[in-house]
Amino acid sequence: MNVNIRTAGSVQVVELSGELDANTSPVAQQQILPLAKAGSRILLDMSQVSFMSSAGLRLLLSTYRQVATQGGTVALAGLSEDLKDTMSMTGFLSFFAVHDTPEGGVAAMQAGS
């Protein structure tokens, strides 16, 4: 799992690539959770995530909760159909705004939607 964090205007874009599972989720969490500050806007670019286990789902939920308690927002971009289906069936998709592309997600978050 590779985690690359970049800033696009007022949005922190977290590019994840590889498998998000029990072995890699703690590493990703250590890099993502420090971004959860008052009013933060975080876009998780999932376009390069090839697999996500329940540990990955827990990471997403934990990130959502940490950011929401700080008055911030978290959105997802680039979800594969498999990941969308899994997240939809488990009810996790309803927590996040979902965008087709990272660029679209950044634009929507900067516009405040």
Secondary structure, DSSP 4 states (H G I P E B T S, - for coil): -EEEEEEETTEEEEEEEEEESTTTHHHHHHHHGGG--TT-EEEEEEEEEEEE-HHHHHHHHHHHHHHHHTT-EEEEE---HHHHHHHHHHTGGGGSEEESSHHHHHHHHHHT-
